[in-house]
Amino acid sequence: MAPAADDEATGIHCRLDALLIERGMTLTRLSELVGVSVVNLSVLKNDRARAIRYSTLAAVCAALDCEVGDLLVRAD
């Protein structure tokens, strides 16, 4: 799979989809837990986000019981 345009510009890949699968959680449930819309989480999940608030990042990591480095990685 080719990297998204934002991957090429930033070199950052969001592993939200993989983490949700590993934890058996839906995007809808994550949305309920963190108080961020499904649409905004979908943008993040699909590597189309240009920015993420620290508060959102912290909430997502807390809900998924992961570290920032588990969620955001350098794209190869």
Helices and strands as residue ranges (DSSP letters): H 5-10, E 12-14, H 16-23, H 27-34, H 38-45, H 54-64, H 68-71, E 72-74
